[in-house]
Amino acid sequence: MMTLDLPAWMAVGVLVDDLDGGRSGMVAAIGDLFDRNEAPPKMAFLLPVGGGLGWEAEIAGAAARSPGGAGEH
């Protein structure tokens, strides 16, 4: 079994700040969309809350928005 070196908070559904991109979004997928064998994953695919186009962000340049993740309003 492969061990992923991800921050403990990084999970699908968590609301994060993309510090490099200057915007926030919900994690929809973890790992490079074009290189599914990347280990450990360096990218996450984020979707903006409220709709719009998603984007890839570097996991190292992201931070959890709140301890409760996307469930908080």
Summary of the structure (lengths in Angstrom):
residues: 73
radius of gyration: 11.6
end to end distance: 35.7
largest distance: 36.2
contacts: 188
relative contact order: 0.31
helix: 8%
strand: 33%
